[in-house]
């Protein structure tokens, strides 16, 4: 699970990532990949926001 403080008291919670590219306290830049979802044909991947 990844929680992003988007400012002005709002937070974005992402669940379902297989790999997260950022560590706690890191700044996330607009347009950058934050993680990866691995897909398997028999079990489609989902990202929860």
FENJO-V17940 format. One record per pair of residues at least 6 apart in sequence whose ideal C-beta (glycine too) atoms are under 8 Angstrom apart, sorted by sequence separation. I is the first residue (numbers start at 1). GAP is how many residues later the second one is. If there is no record, write none. Layout:
BEGIN
i->I gap->GAP
i->I gap->GAP
END
This chain:
BEGIN
i->5 gap->6
i->6 gap->6
i->22 gap->6
i->28 gap->6
i->39 gap->6
i->4 gap->7
i->38 gap->7
i->3 gap->8
i->4 gap->8
i->37 gap->8
i->3 gap->9
i->4 gap->9
i->37 gap->9
i->3 gap->10
i->4 gap->10
i->37 gap->10
i->2 gap->11
i->3 gap->11
i->1 gap->12
i->2 gap->12
i->21 gap->12
i->22 gap->12
i->1 gap->13
i->2 gap->13
i->21 gap->13
i->22 gap->13
i->1 gap->14
i->20 gap->14
i->21 gap->14
i->2 gap->15
i->20 gap->15
i->21 gap->15
i->19 gap->16
i->17 gap->17
i->18 gap->17
i->19 gap->17
i->2 gap->18
i->17 gap->18
i->18 gap->18
i->17 gap->19
i->18 gap->19
i->19 gap->19
i->2 gap->20
i->14 gap->20
i->17 gap->20
i->18 gap->20
i->14 gap->21
i->16 gap->21
i->4 gap->24
i->18 gap->27
i->16 gap->29
i->4 gap->30
i->16 gap->30
i->17 gap->30
i->16 gap->31
i->2 gap->32
i->15 gap->32
i->16 gap->32
i->2 gap->33
i->14 gap->33
i->15 gap->33
i->14 gap->34
i->14 gap->35
i->13 gap->36
i->12 gap->37
END
